[in-house]
Amino acid sequence: MEANASPRPPSRLRRWLAWSSGGLALAVVAALGTGAWLAFSEPGARFVLDRALAIVGGSATGVTGSLAGPLALDALEVNAGKTRVRAKRVSLDWSPIRLLQGELHVVRFHAALLEIESEASAEPAKEPLSLAPPLTVHVAQAGLDRLVIARRGEPDPVELRISP
């Protein structure tokens, strides 16, 4: 063997594995960074809420906080079929990590106004197959200042005011 022999270049397979593992590591870091931005930043919360509410026909304004909590909204509106739900000055503090355990855990929820408006229907109401939620739900503290339930076009809604 010669003393001055140059080292053997890495094989094509080794180079491919090195580049692939580097690319995979970069993709994982990018995915984790994006997830953290969505969950823990105010712009991330606005982005997710805007996209999710656009799918169901709704909107949110005055979003502050993060999806990981606490989160506050000046106004929230969702149009679901013949029903419109509006909420004002909403605050939510919850534990999203508990969703991985099949549990919705709300530490605190409050809304200054919850307004539910629906269209009258000629069809009789149908009994739901089940009222069981898909997750176990725990709510530690919930509050509502005013609840309004109305039928679209009818003059006298049902209104409940809760005084502290």
C-alpha positions as CSV (number, residue, x, y, z in Angstrom):
1,M,0.0,0.0,0.0
2,E,1.2,3.5,-0.8
3,A,1.6,6.0,2.0
4,N,0.4,8.8,-0.2
5,A,-2.9,7.2,-1.3
6,S,-5.8,9.6,-1.3
7,P,-8.9,8.6,0.8
8,R,-11.7,7.0,-1.1
9,P,-14.6,9.3,-2.0
10,P,-17.9,8.5,-0.3
11,S,-20.1,6.3,-2.3
12,R,-23.2,7.6,-4.2
13,L,-25.4,5.9,-1.7
14,R,-23.7,7.6,1.3
15,R,-24.0,11.0,-0.3
16,W,-27.7,10.4,-1.1
17,L,-28.4,9.2,2.5
18,A,-26.5,12.3,3.9
19,W,-28.5,14.7,1.7
20,S,-31.8,12.9,2.4
21,S,-31.4,12.9,6.2
22,G,-30.4,16.5,6.1
23,G,-33.5,17.3,4.0
24,L,-35.7,15.3,6.4
25,A,-34.2,17.1,9.4
26,L,-34.9,20.4,7.8
27,A,-38.5,19.5,6.9
28,V,-39.1,18.3,10.6
29,V,-37.7,21.6,11.9
30,A,-39.8,23.6,9.5
31,A,-43.0,21.7,10.4
32,L,-42.3,22.1,14.2
33,G,-41.6,25.8,13.7
34,T,-44.8,26.3,11.7
35,G,-46.8,24.4,14.3
36,A,-45.3,26.5,17.1
37,W,-46.1,29.7,15.2
38,L,-49.7,28.6,14.6
39,A,-50.3,27.5,18.2
40,F,-48.3,30.1,20.2
41,S,-48.5,33.4,18.3
42,E,-51.3,35.9,17.7
43,P,-50.8,36.0,13.9
44,G,-50.9,32.2,13.9
45,A,-54.2,32.3,15.8
46,R,-55.7,34.8,13.4
47,F,-54.4,32.7,10.4
48,V,-56.0,29.5,11.7
49,L,-59.3,31.1,12.8
50,D,-59.6,33.0,9.5
51,R,-59.1,29.7,7.5
52,A,-61.3,27.6,9.7
53,L,-64.2,30.1,9.9
54,A,-64.0,30.6,6.1
55,I,-64.8,26.9,5.7
56,V,-67.9,27.0,7.9
57,G,-69.0,30.5,6.8
58,G,-67.9,32.7,9.6
59,S,-65.6,35.4,10.7
60,A,-63.7,36.6,13.8
61,T,-62.4,40.1,14.5
62,G,-60.2,41.5,17.2
63,V,-58.2,38.3,17.8
64,T,-55.6,38.5,20.6
65,G,-53.7,35.9,22.3
66,S,-52.8,32.4,20.9
67,L,-54.6,29.1,20.2
68,A,-52.6,27.5,23.0
69,G,-54.4,30.1,25.2
70,P,-55.5,32.4,26.5
71,L,-57.4,33.7,23.4
72,A,-59.7,36.7,23.1
73,L,-62.0,37.8,20.3
74,D,-63.9,41.0,19.9
75,A,-66.5,39.4,17.7
76,L,-67.2,35.9,16.3
77,E,-69.9,35.0,13.8
78,V,-70.7,31.6,12.4
79,N,-73.5,30.9,9.8
80,A,-74.4,27.2,9.9
81,G,-77.3,26.5,7.5
82,K,-80.3,28.3,8.7
83,T,-78.7,29.3,12.0
84,R,-76.5,32.3,12.7
85,V,-74.5,32.4,16.0
86,R,-72.8,35.7,17.0
87,A,-70.7,36.3,20.1
88,K,-69.1,39.5,21.4
89,R,-66.1,39.9,23.7
90,V,-65.2,36.2,23.9
91,S,-62.3,35.0,26.1
92,L,-61.1,31.4,26.2
93,D,-58.4,29.7,28.2
94,W,-58.1,26.0,27.6
95,S,-55.6,23.1,27.4
96,P,-55.2,22.1,23.7
97,I,-52.7,19.3,24.6
98,R,-55.5,17.5,26.3
99,L,-57.2,16.9,22.9
100,L,-54.5,14.3,22.4
101,Q,-56.1,12.4,25.3
102,G,-59.6,12.7,23.8
103,E,-60.6,15.5,26.1
104,L,-61.7,19.1,25.7
105,H,-60.6,20.9,28.8
106,V,-61.7,24.5,29.2
107,V,-60.2,26.4,32.1
108,R,-62.2,29.5,31.5
109,F,-64.7,30.7,28.9
110,H,-66.6,34.0,29.0
111,A,-68.7,35.9,26.4
112,A,-70.4,39.3,26.9
113,L,-73.1,38.4,24.3
114,L,-74.2,35.1,22.7
115,E,-76.9,35.6,20.0
116,I,-78.5,32.7,18.2
117,E,-80.8,33.4,15.4
118,S,-82.5,30.8,13.3
119,E,-85.1,30.7,10.5
120,A,-88.5,29.3,11.1
121,S,-89.0,25.9,9.6
122,A,-92.1,24.2,8.3
123,E,-90.6,20.8,9.1
124,P,-91.0,19.2,12.5
125,A,-87.9,19.0,14.7
126,K,-86.1,15.7,14.5
127,E,-84.7,14.0,17.5
128,P,-80.9,13.7,17.2
129,L,-79.3,10.2,17.1
130,S,-77.2,11.2,20.1
131,L,-76.4,14.1,22.3
132,A,-73.1,12.7,23.4
133,P,-70.1,14.8,22.3
134,P,-67.2,13.2,20.4
135,L,-64.8,14.1,23.2
136,T,-65.0,14.2,27.0
137,V,-65.7,17.8,27.9
138,H,-64.5,19.4,31.2
139,V,-65.4,23.1,31.8
140,A,-63.9,24.6,35.0
141,Q,-65.4,28.1,34.7
142,A,-67.9,29.5,32.2
143,G,-69.7,32.8,32.1
144,L,-72.2,34.7,29.9
145,D,-73.5,38.2,30.4
146,R,-76.3,38.2,27.9
147,L,-78.0,35.4,25.8
148,V,-80.4,36.2,23.0
149,I,-82.3,33.5,21.1
150,A,-84.4,34.7,18.1
151,R,-86.3,33.5,15.0
152,R,-85.4,35.5,11.9
153,G,-88.1,37.9,11.1
154,E,-89.9,37.7,14.4
155,P,-90.0,40.8,16.6
156,D,-89.6,39.5,20.2
157,P,-86.5,37.4,20.9
158,V,-85.9,35.6,24.2
159,E,-83.3,37.5,26.1
160,L,-81.5,36.5,29.3
161,R,-79.3,38.9,31.2
162,I,-77.0,37.6,33.9
163,S,-76.0,40.1,36.6
164,P,-72.9,39.7,38.6
